[in-house]
Amino acid sequence: MKKVVVQVKILGDGVLTPEDLPQLLGRVSEVISDGGVEAVVVSGRLPVWAFCALTHHFHPRPLVATFEPRIGKGVCIASHTPEVSVGDLIPVDDAEIVDIEYLPLHLQ
Amino acid sequence: MKKVVVQVKILGDGVLTPEDLPQLLGRVSEVISDGGVEAVVVSGRLPVWAFCALTHHFHPRPLVATFEPRIGKGVCIASHTPEVSVGDLIPVDDAEIVDIEYLPLHLQ
């Protein structure tokens, strides 16, 4: 299965607040579709709630993972793919990279 | 809307590995249904991928949030409820508490 690493970078001071979430998800939607045949691995220095909102956003995808820097791989958190289960490690060496930059509301 | 705070505590050294995820989700399912009319706020000292797997697990719920200790409230990460949006803060003072304890695989 093809994979896309969605790398989210928060610009400025890097501080995201919950009010940023709708606009952040909107920004992500401009760059990459929530649905599609590729697996999505979400990556970034983000609060837990931003990660959870992003992985939920991509739930139409066949496989959703979060990148775990300590392992250097994705960890599958949701799968509609029989051969991959929740908790499985997802190598990303062969993945396409999609960079998304977002300026927090308090700096806009 | 009624709310449930699902407090997940990792026993022993508190270290969870990705291989724990299927069993952790199974343990959660024994204690509380993934669907239901109450909002769910997931809380705990957990890796990002565990939070994401847990919030995905509860996606049939009308509202899913993660508890943000710095704010003392939940942050909505997914909503099927018209009056609540992603990013909204969810007070939990009036919520039911469900405690879930899990012993990691490497200590079983």
Backbone of each chain as ProteinMPNN parsed JSONL, in Angstrom:
{"seq_chain_A": "MKKVVVQVKILGDGVLTPEDLPQLLGRVSEVISDGGVEAVVVSGRLPVWAFCALTHHFHPRPLVATFEPRIGKGVCIASHTPEVSVGDLIPVDDAEIVDIEYLPLHLQ", "coords_chain_A": {"N_chain_A": [[0.839, -1.202, 0.0], [0.509, 2.205, -0.848], [1.894, 5.033, 0.878], [1.476, 8.041, 2.732], [3.209, 10.488, 4.44], [2.019, 12.869, 6.5], [3.2, 15.773, 7.363], [2.963, 18.022, 9.826], [3.626, 21.331, 10.5], [3.856, 23.755, 12.934], [3.949, 27.127, 12.668], [5.838, 30.111, 13.68], [5.722, 30.65, 17.14], [5.123, 28.063, 17.558], [3.042, 27.309, 19.139], [-0.007, 25.913, 19.622], [-3.497, 26.396, 20.071], [-6.684, 25.151, 21.322], [-8.697, 26.526, 19.874], [-7.562, 26.819, 17.409], [-8.043, 24.505, 16.026], [-10.279, 24.03, 14.084], [-9.47, 25.639, 11.895], [-6.918, 24.653, 11.384], [-7.531, 22.03, 10.553], [-8.959, 22.702, 8.268], [-6.925, 23.837, 6.741], [-5.319, 21.591, 6.341], [-7.07, 20.076, 4.785], [-7.062, 21.528, 2.43], [-4.711, 20.792, 1.3], [-4.437, 18.011, 1.227], [-6.545, 15.227, 0.59], [-9.098, 13.968, 2.808], [-9.993, 11.413, 2.326], [-8.916, 8.545, 0.309], [-6.641, 6.281, -1.414], [-4.177, 5.827, -0.309], [-2.297, 4.997, 2.655], [-2.211, 7.002, 5.617], [0.153, 8.696, 7.547], [0.401, 10.541, 10.334], [2.355, 13.256, 11.379], [4.307, 15.34, 13.544], [5.097, 18.096, 15.828], [2.892, 18.327, 18.055], [-0.001, 19.064, 20.094], [-1.726, 16.503, 21.996], [-4.53, 16.513, 21.495], [-4.641, 17.692, 18.998], [-3.357, 15.808, 17.402], [-5.192, 13.704, 17.709], [-7.505, 14.828, 16.586], [-6.614, 15.127, 13.961], [-6.021, 12.466, 13.184], [-8.567, 11.436, 13.392], [-9.791, 12.963, 11.407], [-8.736, 11.823, 9.098], [-10.04, 9.396, 8.944], [-11.508, 8.14, 6.827], [-9.506, 6.946, 5.322], [-7.66, 3.943, 4.294], [-5.849, 3.135, 6.213], [-4.611, 4.505, 9.136], [-2.037, 6.157, 10.854], [0.198, 7.239, 13.495], [3.218, 9.075, 13.529], [5.969, 7.84, 15.263], [8.577, 9.154, 16.79], [10.548, 8.0, 18.433], [10.704, 5.401, 17.639], [10.934, 5.615, 14.967], [9.104, 4.992, 13.074], [5.706, 4.662, 11.823], [2.838, 4.168, 13.938], [0.168, 2.102, 13.714], [-3.108, 3.233, 14.145], [-5.668, 2.935, 13.368], [-7.374, 0.803, 11.149], [-8.677, -0.279, 8.074], [-7.772, -2.305, 6.664], [-7.198, -5.631, 5.959], [-4.689, -6.906, 6.359], [-3.231, -5.37, 8.097], [-3.0, -4.398, 11.461], [-4.257, -2.581, 14.332], [-1.728, -1.068, 16.242], [0.356, -2.188, 14.835], [3.596, -1.634, 13.375], [4.55, 0.833, 11.012], [6.592, 1.154, 8.372], [8.212, 4.043, 7.028], [10.023, 4.768, 5.163], [9.653, 4.549, 2.456], [7.651, 6.284, 1.916], [5.572, 8.894, 0.543], [6.064, 12.392, 1.151], [4.14, 14.889, 2.633], [4.116, 18.218, 3.261], [2.775, 20.425, 5.614], [2.187, 23.661, 6.555], [1.298, 25.774, 9.233], [0.095, 28.753, 10.574], [-0.474, 29.832, 13.807], [-3.603, 31.051, 15.159], [-3.274, 33.168, 17.041], [-1.156, 34.536, 16.066], [-1.874, 35.413, 13.633]], "CA_chain_A": [[0.0, 0.0, 0.0], [1.226, 3.475, -0.836], [1.762, 5.759, 2.153], [1.772, 9.47, 2.76], [3.457, 11.084, 5.755], [1.501, 14.238, 6.574], [4.038, 16.457, 8.364], [2.347, 19.305, 10.181], [4.553, 22.213, 11.211], [3.23, 24.964, 13.461], [4.898, 28.226, 12.471], [5.925, 31.095, 14.759], [6.161, 30.079, 18.418], [4.777, 26.643, 17.589], [2.018, 27.051, 20.156], [-1.355, 25.737, 19.09], [-4.551, 26.362, 21.089], [-7.825, 24.403, 20.781], [-9.441, 27.326, 18.88], [-6.915, 26.659, 16.101], [-8.312, 23.208, 15.399], [-11.053, 24.042, 12.825], [-8.691, 26.217, 10.801], [-5.838, 23.712, 11.063], [-8.11, 20.942, 9.745], [-9.266, 23.291, 6.97], [-5.644, 23.976, 6.022], [-4.928, 20.232, 5.935], [-7.982, 19.669, 3.705], [-6.663, 22.215, 1.194], [-3.476, 20.199, 0.785], [-4.581, 16.567, 1.008], [-7.911, 14.757, 0.82], [-9.267, 13.075, 3.964], [-10.113, 10.067, 1.788], [-7.926, 8.207, -0.712], [-6.199, 4.884, -1.299], [-2.912, 5.716, 0.427], [-2.279, 5.104, 4.111], [-1.738, 8.307, 6.099], [0.899, 8.723, 8.803], [0.42, 11.935, 10.802], [3.617, 13.553, 12.063], [4.471, 16.738, 13.924], [5.149, 18.426, 17.264], [1.515, 18.804, 18.207], [-0.703, 18.565, 21.288], [-2.458, 15.247, 21.84], [-5.854, 16.728, 20.885], [-4.464, 17.968, 17.564], [-3.106, 14.497, 16.781], [-6.441, 12.933, 17.692], [-8.401, 15.444, 15.599], [-6.074, 14.836, 12.626], [-6.211, 11.05, 12.838], [-10.006, 11.278, 13.125], [-10.047, 13.594, 10.104], [-8.333, 10.912, 8.019], [-10.568, 8.045, 9.173], [-11.897, 7.405, 5.606], [-8.336, 6.274, 4.724], [-7.607, 2.507, 4.637], [-4.961, 2.918, 7.357], [-4.146, 5.765, 9.734], [-0.99, 5.927, 11.847], [0.928, 8.422, 13.95], [4.659, 8.832, 13.485], [6.584, 7.736, 16.597], [10.0, 9.471, 16.554], [11.457, 7.112, 19.177], [10.807, 4.14, 16.892], [11.251, 5.958, 13.57], [8.06, 4.39, 12.233], [4.339, 4.947, 12.217], [2.099, 3.172, 14.719], [-1.2, 2.048, 13.19], [-4.122, 3.476, 15.185], [-6.959, 2.536, 12.8], [-7.129, 0.094, 9.894], [-9.71, -1.02, 7.352], [-6.981, -3.167, 5.796], [-7.115, -6.886, 6.726], [-3.335, -7.366, 6.698], [-2.594, -4.469, 9.075], [-3.814, -4.249, 12.677], [-3.922, -1.525, 15.289], [-0.5, -1.381, 16.973], [1.426, -2.585, 13.911], [4.524, -0.567, 12.979], [4.444, 1.156, 9.591], [7.808, 1.807, 7.874], [7.863, 5.22, 6.221], [11.162, 5.081, 4.269], [9.161, 4.564, 1.08], [6.42, 7.093, 1.882], [5.541, 10.268, 0.049], [5.982, 13.363, 2.251], [3.334, 16.085, 2.38], [4.374, 19.214, 4.31], [1.7, 21.397, 5.847], [2.581, 24.68, 7.524], [0.119, 26.468, 9.776], [0.377, 29.854, 11.496], [-1.547, 29.846, 14.801], [-4.527, 32.194, 15.167], [-2.802, 34.301, 17.854], [-0.103, 35.22, 15.296], [-2.43, 35.826, 12.344]], "C_chain_A": [[0.876, 1.255, 0.0], [0.927, 4.222, 0.466], [2.117, 7.211, 1.959], [2.047, 9.86, 4.211], [2.989, 12.531, 5.694], [2.229, 14.926, 7.738], [3.454, 17.83, 8.624], [3.351, 20.123, 10.986], [3.799, 23.472, 11.631], [4.265, 26.088, 13.403], [4.903, 29.163, 13.697], [6.434, 30.442, 16.024], [5.798, 28.605, 18.562], [3.671, 26.289, 18.564], [0.627, 27.057, 19.527], [-2.337, 25.779, 20.265], [-5.765, 25.652, 20.479], [-8.618, 25.18, 19.731], [-8.837, 27.218, 17.486], [-7.437, 25.447, 15.321], [-9.135, 23.291, 14.105], [-10.239, 24.578, 11.648], [-7.527, 25.296, 10.401], [-6.372, 22.576, 10.186], [-8.483, 21.453, 8.35], [-8.023, 23.421, 6.105], [-5.181, 22.608, 5.5], [-5.77, 19.785, 4.737], [-7.642, 20.339, 2.374], [-5.515, 21.488, 0.495], [-3.65, 18.728, 0.423], [-5.987, 16.129, 1.395], [-7.975, 13.855, 2.054], [-9.436, 11.623, 3.52], [-9.054, 9.815, 0.724], [-7.391, 6.823, -0.447], [-4.909, 4.722, -0.503], [-3.158, 5.71, 1.942], [-1.771, 6.495, 4.483], [-1.049, 8.128, 7.451], [1.019, 10.188, 9.224], [1.667, 12.158, 11.653], [3.662, 15.022, 12.445], [4.624, 16.909, 15.425], [3.829, 19.117, 17.598], [0.95, 18.318, 19.527], [-1.47, 17.285, 20.955], [-3.787, 15.462, 21.115], [-5.74, 17.067, 19.404], [-4.189, 16.666, 16.815], [-4.406, 13.709, 16.647], [-7.422, 13.502, 16.666], [-7.923, 15.122, 14.179], [-6.276, 13.371, 12.259], [-7.702, 10.765, 12.618], [-10.363, 11.824, 11.739], [-9.778, 12.614, 8.953], [-8.977, 9.524, 8.146], [-11.138, 7.385, 7.914], [-10.73, 6.644, 4.947], [-8.28, 4.798, 5.132], [-6.764, 2.228, 5.878], [-4.517, 4.298, 7.844], [-3.143, 5.417, 10.829], [-0.483, 7.271, 12.356], [2.416, 8.084, 13.904], [5.198, 8.868, 14.907], [8.095, 7.95, 16.43], [10.957, 8.512, 17.259], [11.656, 5.778, 18.471], [11.225, 4.426, 15.441], [10.263, 5.359, 12.583], [6.69, 4.925, 12.661], [3.803, 3.833, 13.097], [0.65, 3.222, 14.23], [-2.203, 2.251, 14.322], [-5.526, 3.132, 14.683], [-6.686, 1.901, 11.452], [-8.408, -0.519, 9.357], [-9.061, -2.045, 6.428], [-6.728, -4.476, 6.531], [-5.701, -7.238, 7.179], [-2.595, -6.47, 7.694], [-3.542, -4.257, 10.254], [-3.365, -3.038, 13.479], [-2.698, -1.971, 16.103], [0.645, -1.813, 16.083], [2.3, -1.374, 13.556], [4.512, -0.408, 11.466], [5.729, 1.849, 9.147], [7.433, 2.969, 6.956], [8.984, 5.612, 5.255], [10.692, 5.278, 2.832], [7.934, 5.471, 0.92], [6.643, 8.425, 1.161], [5.433, 11.209, 1.263], [5.112, 14.536, 1.809], [3.546, 17.043, 3.55], [3.219, 20.195, 4.397], [2.172, 22.379, 6.914], [1.339, 25.447, 7.956], [0.566, 27.533, 10.773], [-0.774, 29.954, 12.497], [-2.344, 31.148, 14.772], [-3.949, 33.394, 15.916], [-1.646, 35.042, 17.167], [-0.613, 35.689, 13.943], [-2.877, 37.289, 12.399]], "O_chain_A": [[1.85, 1.351, 0.746], [-0.135, 4.064, 1.067], [2.953, 7.562, 1.126], [1.235, 9.601, 5.099], [3.516, 13.324, 4.914], [1.929, 14.702, 8.911], [3.452, 18.693, 7.746], [3.86, 19.674, 12.013], [3.19, 24.159, 10.81], [5.326, 26.0, 14.021], [4.091, 29.024, 14.612], [7.456, 29.756, 16.004], [6.125, 27.974, 19.567], [3.39, 25.113, 18.793], [0.163, 28.06, 18.984], [-2.039, 25.255, 21.338], [-5.872, 25.557, 19.256], [-9.156, 24.582, 18.799], [-9.511, 27.49, 16.493], [-7.287, 25.377, 14.101], [-8.743, 22.685, 13.108], [-10.308, 24.043, 10.542], [-7.197, 25.181, 9.221], [-5.743, 22.202, 9.197], [-8.341, 20.73, 7.365], [-8.052, 23.156, 4.903], [-4.713, 22.488, 4.368], [-5.252, 19.19, 3.793], [-7.907, 19.777, 1.311], [-5.365, 21.556, -0.725], [-3.086, 18.251, -0.562], [-6.548, 16.591, 2.388], [-7.054, 13.084, 2.325], [-9.067, 10.704, 4.252], [-8.374, 10.742, 0.284], [-7.644, 6.244, 0.609], [-4.578, 3.618, -0.069], [-4.098, 6.333, 2.437], [-0.99, 7.093, 3.743], [-1.584, 7.502, 8.366], [1.669, 10.981, 8.542], [1.99, 11.356, 12.529], [3.107, 15.862, 11.736], [4.325, 16.001, 16.2], [3.682, 20.329, 17.44], [1.368, 17.277, 20.035], [-1.812, 17.022, 19.802], [-4.137, 14.689, 20.224], [-6.648, 16.76, 18.632], [-4.72, 16.445, 15.727], [-4.683, 13.12, 15.602], [-8.092, 12.748, 15.96], [-8.741, 14.871, 13.294], [-6.665, 13.068, 11.131], [-8.062, 9.954, 11.764], [-11.14, 11.219, 11.001], [-10.508, 12.588, 7.963], [-8.509, 8.573, 7.519], [-11.257, 6.16, 7.902], [-10.963, 5.784, 4.097], [-8.79, 4.432, 6.19], [-6.942, 1.198, 6.527], [-4.101, 5.145, 7.053], [-3.365, 4.505, 11.626], [-0.704, 8.308, 11.731], [2.821, 6.96, 14.2], [4.924, 9.799, 15.663], [8.808, 7.05, 15.986], [12.046, 8.236, 16.755], [12.664, 5.103, 18.683], [11.804, 3.566, 14.777], [10.558, 5.236, 11.394], [6.544, 5.551, 13.711], [4.256, 2.692, 13.015], [-0.009, 4.258, 14.322], [-2.166, 1.546, 15.33], [-6.466, 3.045, 15.473], [-5.86, 2.399, 10.687], [-9.138, -1.194, 10.083], [-9.706, -2.585, 5.528], [-6.119, -4.472, 7.6], [-5.52, -7.803, 8.258], [-1.469, -6.773, 8.088], [-4.726, -3.975, 10.073], [-2.249, -2.542, 13.324], [-2.64, -3.1, 16.589], [1.796, -1.81, 16.52], [1.813, -0.248, 13.452], [4.469, -1.393, 10.728], [5.951, 3.008, 9.496], [6.462, 2.891, 6.203], [8.911, 6.655, 4.605], [11.26, 6.075, 2.085], [7.257, 5.421, -0.107], [7.736, 8.991, 1.17], [4.801, 10.875, 2.266], [5.323, 15.106, 0.738], [3.203, 16.728, 4.69], [2.75, 20.724, 3.389], [2.511, 21.987, 8.03], [0.45, 25.731, 7.152], [1.322, 27.248, 11.702], [-1.923, 30.139, 12.098], [-1.826, 32.203, 14.408], [-4.117, 34.53, 15.471], [-1.209, 36.082, 17.66], [0.136, 36.3, 13.181], [-3.373, 37.821, 11.405]]}, "seq_chain_B": "MKKVVVQVKILGDGVLTPEDLPQLLGRVSEVISDGGVEAVVVSGRLPVWAFCALTHHFHPRPLVATFEPRIGKGVCIASHTPEVSVGDLIPVDDAEIVDIEYLPLHLQ", "coords_chain_B": {"N_chain_B": [[-25.773, 17.269, 27.368], [-24.898, 14.087, 28.626], [-21.752, 13.099, 30.069], [-18.803, 11.102, 29.966], [-15.803, 10.574, 31.568], [-13.144, 8.787, 30.537], [-10.756, 7.326, 32.194], [-7.615, 6.236, 31.769], [-5.3, 4.139, 33.177], [-2.01, 3.137, 33.208], [-0.563, 0.376, 34.543], [2.145, -0.778, 36.753], [5.316, -0.074, 35.43], [4.284, 1.852, 33.845], [4.841, 1.983, 31.179], [3.91, 1.786, 27.922], [3.782, -0.154, 24.959], [3.565, -0.273, 21.326], [2.579, -2.848, 20.686], [0.884, -3.37, 22.754], [-1.523, -2.219, 22.128], [-3.875, -3.595, 20.847], [-4.759, -5.242, 22.983], [-5.146, -3.377, 25.019], [-7.262, -1.853, 23.947], [-9.166, -3.869, 23.884], [-9.464, -4.328, 26.627], [-10.579, -1.876, 27.386], [-12.993, -2.046, 26.008], [-14.272, -4.01, 27.472], [-15.099, -2.64, 29.674], [-16.477, -0.3, 28.973], [-18.827, 0.691, 26.513], [-18.111, 1.215, 23.03], [-19.931, 2.662, 21.561], [-22.804, 4.789, 22.323], [-24.898, 7.145, 24.179], [-23.654, 9.088, 25.678], [-21.162, 11.688, 25.759], [-17.65, 11.139, 25.308], [-14.687, 11.582, 27.111], [-11.375, 11.179, 26.825], [-8.756, 10.303, 28.985], [-5.485, 10.321, 30.456], [-2.057, 9.27, 31.124], [-0.535, 8.762, 28.449], [0.954, 7.454, 25.407], [0.936, 9.323, 22.305], [-0.062, 7.78, 20.134], [-1.625, 5.931, 21.468], [-3.624, 7.531, 22.576], [-4.766, 8.412, 20.158], [-5.666, 6.003, 19.044], [-7.545, 5.301, 20.973], [-9.389, 7.461, 20.878], [-10.256, 7.119, 18.275], [-11.446, 4.613, 18.571], [-13.723, 5.267, 20.033], [-15.319, 6.522, 18.148], [-18.04, 6.088, 17.344], [-19.471, 7.525, 19.24], [-21.412, 10.481, 20.197], [-19.806, 12.66, 20.671], [-16.396, 13.166, 20.998], [-13.597, 13.682, 23.041], [-10.36, 14.81, 24.236], [-8.793, 14.827, 27.412], [-7.354, 17.751, 28.628], [-4.864, 18.482, 30.647], [-3.631, 20.944, 31.244], [-5.539, 22.822, 30.813], [-7.648, 21.853, 32.18], [-9.931, 20.835, 31.17], [-11.866, 18.994, 28.698], [-10.915, 18.708, 25.24], [-12.686, 18.995, 22.351], [-12.47, 16.635, 19.801], [-13.805, 15.353, 17.841], [-17.085, 15.479, 16.566], [-20.496, 14.659, 16.359], [-22.492, 16.23, 16.99], [-24.572, 18.948, 16.647], [-24.344, 21.342, 18.175], [-21.822, 21.412, 19.213], [-18.432, 21.874, 18.373], [-15.383, 20.805, 16.763], [-12.499, 21.482, 18.634], [-13.798, 22.914, 20.599], [-14.077, 23.551, 24.123], [-14.672, 21.238, 26.741], [-16.324, 21.082, 29.64], [-15.715, 19.093, 32.569], [-16.551, 18.737, 35.113], [-19.032, 17.805, 35.829], [-19.06, 15.256, 34.931], [-19.379, 11.673, 34.614], [-17.056, 9.321, 35.984], [-14.986, 6.878, 34.618], [-12.84, 4.411, 35.462], [-10.044, 2.778, 34.133], [-7.806, 0.216, 34.344], [-4.68, -0.992, 33.218], [-2.375, -3.529, 32.672], [0.774, -3.562, 31.254], [1.875, -5.609, 28.446], [4.576, -6.507, 28.678], [4.844, -6.914, 31.36], [3.078, -8.82, 32.032]], "CA_chain_B": [[-25.374, 15.885, 27.074], [-24.108, 13.425, 29.663], [-20.356, 12.88, 29.678], [-18.017, 10.116, 30.701], [-14.348, 10.665, 31.45], [-12.521, 7.462, 30.544], [-9.401, 7.529, 32.728], [-6.826, 5.027, 31.534], [-4.078, 4.121, 33.971], [-1.109, 2.032, 32.868], [0.015, -0.117, 35.797], [3.559, -1.148, 36.731], [6.214, 1.034, 35.091], [3.547, 2.839, 33.047], [5.35, 2.04, 29.804], [3.083, 1.088, 26.939], [4.392, -0.294, 23.639], [2.501, -0.416, 20.328], [1.976, -4.193, 20.732], [-0.168, -3.38, 23.782], [-2.746, -1.527, 21.712], [-5.094, -4.408, 20.709], [-5.24, -5.701, 24.287], [-5.653, -2.204, 25.739], [-8.595, -1.546, 23.413], [-10.04, -4.947, 24.357], [-9.748, -4.057, 28.054], [-11.5, -0.733, 27.417], [-14.305, -2.532, 25.544], [-14.903, -4.791, 28.544], [-15.569, -1.736, 30.737], [-17.388, 0.719, 28.454], [-19.143, 0.479, 25.108], [-17.58, 2.24, 22.109], [-21.071, 3.506, 21.221], [-23.632, 5.208, 23.452], [-25.394, 8.516, 24.037], [-22.825, 10.048, 26.402], [-19.866, 12.116, 25.229], [-16.508, 10.488, 25.959], [-13.451, 12.361, 27.244], [-10.298, 10.225, 27.122], [-7.77, 10.916, 29.864], [-4.44, 9.411, 30.921], [-0.667, 9.518, 30.71], [-0.446, 7.762, 27.383], [1.566, 7.92, 24.158], [0.042, 9.92, 21.309], [-0.746, 6.756, 19.33], [-2.662, 5.303, 22.296], [-4.735, 8.489, 22.586], [-5.431, 8.421, 18.844], [-6.386, 4.732, 18.899], [-8.706, 5.341, 21.878], [-10.416, 8.389, 20.37], [-10.856, 6.458, 17.115], [-12.29, 3.536, 19.105], [-15.004, 5.831, 20.494], [-15.897, 7.416, 17.143], [-19.513, 6.076, 17.256], [-20.055, 8.429, 20.247], [-21.808, 11.776, 19.615], [-18.755, 13.651, 20.882], [-15.183, 12.593, 21.58], [-12.64, 14.715, 23.445], [-9.25, 14.363, 25.074], [-8.64, 15.704, 28.572], [-6.146, 18.581, 28.555], [-4.615, 18.849, 32.056], [-3.235, 22.348, 31.408], [-6.766, 23.628, 30.774], [-8.601, 21.268, 33.126], [-11.155, 20.504, 30.432], [-11.679, 18.231, 27.478], [-10.895, 19.411, 23.953], [-13.448, 18.19, 21.399], [-11.687, 16.283, 18.61], [-14.757, 14.851, 16.841], [-18.444, 15.739, 17.041], [-21.682, 14.5, 15.511], [-23.481, 17.016, 17.721], [-24.528, 20.254, 15.969], [-23.995, 22.486, 19.022], [-20.421, 21.336, 19.661], [-17.512, 21.778, 17.24], [-13.99, 20.444, 17.024], [-11.772, 22.581, 19.262], [-14.552, 23.434, 21.75], [-13.695, 23.007, 25.433], [-15.746, 20.437, 27.347], [-16.175, 20.977, 31.104], [-15.888, 17.7, 33.005], [-16.9, 18.733, 36.544], [-20.294, 17.085, 35.98], [-18.963, 14.001, 34.174], [-19.138, 10.39, 35.27], [-15.669, 8.881, 35.801], [-14.792, 5.435, 34.443], [-11.418, 4.108, 35.59], [-9.612, 1.553, 33.461], [-6.4, -0.075, 34.631], [-4.139, -1.949, 32.235], [-0.989, -3.952, 32.912], [1.403, -3.757, 29.928], [2.241, -6.976, 28.051], [5.912, -6.915, 29.136], [4.755, -7.217, 32.785], [2.053, -9.857, 32.253]], "C_chain_B": [[-24.577, 15.32, 28.248], [-22.714, 13.112, 29.133], [-19.726, 11.822, 30.554], [-16.547, 10.431, 30.476], [-13.79, 9.256, 31.582], [-11.052, 7.66, 30.927], [-8.624, 6.226, 32.593], [-5.525, 5.132, 32.328], [-3.258, 2.889, 33.583], [-0.385, 1.619, 34.145], [1.497, -0.45, 35.625], [4.412, 0.051, 36.411], [5.535, 2.081, 34.201], [3.967, 2.913, 31.598], [4.518, 1.143, 28.893], [3.888, 0.975, 25.646], [3.276, -0.524, 22.619], [1.824, -1.785, 20.351], [0.872, -4.3, 21.783], [-1.514, -2.923, 23.247], [-3.966, -2.434, 21.566], [-5.651, -4.848, 22.059], [-5.78, -4.542, 25.117], [-7.061, -1.859, 25.262], [-9.611, -2.614, 23.839], [-10.439, -4.746, 25.803], [-10.762, -2.924, 28.183], [-12.914, -1.198, 27.035], [-15.036, -3.349, 26.597], [-15.614, -3.879, 29.548], [-16.628, -0.766, 30.228], [-17.569, 0.519, 26.955], [-18.549, 1.588, 24.241], [-18.698, 3.173, 21.642], [-21.876, 3.855, 22.467], [-23.966, 6.678, 23.326], [-24.519, 9.545, 24.752], [-21.598, 10.451, 25.575], [-18.767, 11.371, 25.979], [-15.302, 11.429, 25.931], [-12.362, 11.39, 27.678], [-9.208, 10.944, 27.91], [-6.718, 9.886, 30.249], [-3.064, 9.863, 30.485], [-0.323, 8.436, 29.695], [0.305, 8.326, 26.192], [0.495, 8.463, 23.208], [-0.733, 8.849, 20.544], [-1.812, 6.037, 20.152], [-3.877, 6.231, 22.398], [-5.502, 8.431, 21.267], [-6.232, 7.134, 18.634], [-7.648, 4.738, 19.772], [-9.773, 6.292, 21.356], [-11.053, 7.804, 19.111], [-11.839, 5.365, 17.563], [-13.678, 4.058, 19.473], [-15.703, 6.661, 19.426], [-17.407, 7.235, 16.934], [-20.186, 7.04, 18.248], [-20.416, 9.776, 19.625], [-20.723, 12.844, 19.727], [-17.576, 12.94, 21.531], [-14.208, 13.736, 21.858], [-11.452, 14.054, 24.12], [-9.136, 15.341, 26.236], [-7.309, 16.424, 28.465], [-5.861, 19.1, 29.96], [-4.275, 20.329, 32.236], [-4.447, 23.275, 31.421], [-7.774, 23.125, 31.809], [-9.931, 20.921, 32.487], [-10.822, 19.544, 29.291], [-11.596, 19.155, 26.282], [-11.604, 18.506, 22.95], [-12.61, 17.912, 20.159], [-12.578, 15.702, 17.501], [-16.156, 15.033, 17.406], [-19.463, 15.414, 15.964], [-22.828, 15.32, 16.089], [-23.438, 18.442, 17.182], [-24.021, 21.388, 16.861], [-22.554, 22.461, 19.535], [-19.516, 21.107, 18.457], [-16.139, 21.309, 17.709], [-13.254, 21.675, 17.566], [-12.498, 23.183, 20.456], [-14.065, 22.768, 23.038], [-14.908, 22.358, 26.096], [-15.51, 20.374, 28.858], [-16.451, 19.54, 31.557], [-16.274, 17.598, 34.478], [-18.128, 17.856, 36.801], [-20.249, 15.711, 35.305], [-18.873, 12.797, 35.104], [-17.677, 9.994, 35.003], [-15.652, 7.365, 35.642], [-13.286, 5.174, 34.472], [-11.101, 2.786, 34.918], [-8.126, 1.364, 33.753], [-5.921, -1.15, 33.664], [-2.678, -2.251, 32.576], [-0.33, -4.261, 31.576], [1.851, -5.213, 29.709], [3.575, -7.411, 28.643], [5.939, -7.192, 30.647], [3.729, -8.304, 33.082], [2.714, -11.229, 32.35]], "O_chain_B": [[-23.697, 15.985, 28.793], [-22.512, 12.892, 27.939], [-20.071, 11.668, 31.726], [-16.095, 10.542, 29.336], [-13.948, 8.611, 32.618], [-10.227, 8.092, 30.122], [-8.952, 5.231, 33.239], [-4.757, 6.082, 32.173], [-3.744, 1.759, 33.623], [0.323, 2.423, 34.753], [2.035, -0.412, 34.519], [4.265, 1.097, 37.043], [6.152, 3.085, 33.845], [3.517, 3.79, 30.86], [4.438, -0.072, 29.073], [4.6, 1.909, 25.279], [2.171, -0.922, 22.988], [0.63, -1.886, 20.069], [0.031, -5.197, 21.721], [-2.546, -3.212, 23.853], [-5.021, -2.098, 22.104], [-6.864, -4.832, 22.268], [-6.764, -4.703, 25.839], [-7.95, -1.602, 26.074], [-10.768, -2.303, 24.12], [-11.592, -4.961, 26.177], [-11.69, -3.0, 28.989], [-13.899, -0.797, 27.655], [-16.266, -3.384, 26.622], [-16.589, -4.275, 30.186], [-17.569, -0.438, 30.95], [-16.622, 0.224, 26.226], [-18.488, 2.747, 24.652], [-18.448, 4.344, 21.359], [-21.657, 3.287, 23.536], [-23.407, 7.384, 22.486], [-24.62, 10.74, 24.475], [-21.07, 9.657, 24.797], [-18.933, 11.014, 27.145], [-14.944, 11.988, 24.894], [-12.421, 10.839, 28.777], [-8.79, 12.045, 27.554], [-7.028, 8.699, 30.358], [-2.913, 10.712, 29.607], [0.12, 7.343, 30.049], [0.304, 9.538, 25.976], [-0.681, 8.11, 23.298], [-1.936, 8.996, 20.329], [-2.807, 5.576, 19.593], [-5.019, 5.777, 22.317], [-6.733, 8.406, 21.255], [-7.344, 7.171, 18.108], [-8.694, 4.238, 19.358], [-10.957, 5.957, 21.391], [-12.253, 7.968, 18.894], [-12.923, 5.221, 16.998], [-14.683, 3.382, 19.255], [-16.599, 7.437, 19.754], [-18.034, 8.143, 16.389], [-21.372, 7.335, 18.095], [-19.804, 10.182, 18.637], [-20.721, 13.816, 18.972], [-17.745, 12.2, 22.501], [-14.019, 14.63, 21.033], [-11.517, 12.894, 24.527], [-9.356, 16.541, 26.068], [-6.269, 15.805, 28.241], [-6.515, 20.033, 30.427], [-4.596, 20.91, 33.272], [-4.391, 24.376, 31.969], [-8.643, 23.873, 32.258], [-10.934, 20.736, 33.176], [-9.657, 19.316, 28.966], [-12.14, 20.259, 26.302], [-11.174, 17.375, 22.723], [-12.096, 18.84, 19.533], [-12.144, 15.578, 16.356], [-16.392, 14.773, 18.586], [-19.327, 15.828, 14.813], [-23.988, 15.128, 15.725], [-22.394, 19.091, 17.243], [-23.347, 22.298, 16.378], [-22.12, 23.391, 20.216], [-19.796, 20.251, 17.618], [-15.792, 21.406, 18.886], [-13.375, 22.771, 17.018], [-11.884, 23.894, 21.251], [-13.692, 21.595, 23.049], [-16.025, 22.871, 26.016], [-14.595, 19.686, 29.31], [-17.31, 18.858, 30.998], [-16.319, 16.5, 35.033], [-18.248, 17.24, 37.86], [-21.288, 15.075, 35.128], [-18.365, 12.886, 36.222], [-17.13, 10.289, 33.94], [-16.245, 6.649, 36.45], [-12.549, 5.658, 33.613], [-11.805, 1.794, 35.11], [-7.301, 2.228, 33.454], [-6.649, -2.086, 33.336], [-1.862, -1.345, 32.745], [-0.807, -5.121, 30.837], [2.159, -5.936, 30.656], [3.71, -8.558, 29.07], [6.955, -7.659, 31.163], [3.528, -8.673, 34.239], [2.026, -12.234, 32.534]]}, "name": "protein", "num_of_chains": 2, "seq": "MKKVVVQVKILGDGVLTPEDLPQLLGRVSEVISDGGVEAVVVSGRLPVWAFCALTHHFHPRPLVATFEPRIGKGVCIASHTPEVSVGDLIPVDDAEIVDIEYLPLHLQMKKVVVQVKILGDGVLTPEDLPQLLGRVSEVISDGGVEAVVVSGRLPVWAFCALTHHFHPRPLVATFEPRIGKGVCIASHTPEVSVGDLIPVDDAEIVDIEYLPLHLQ"}
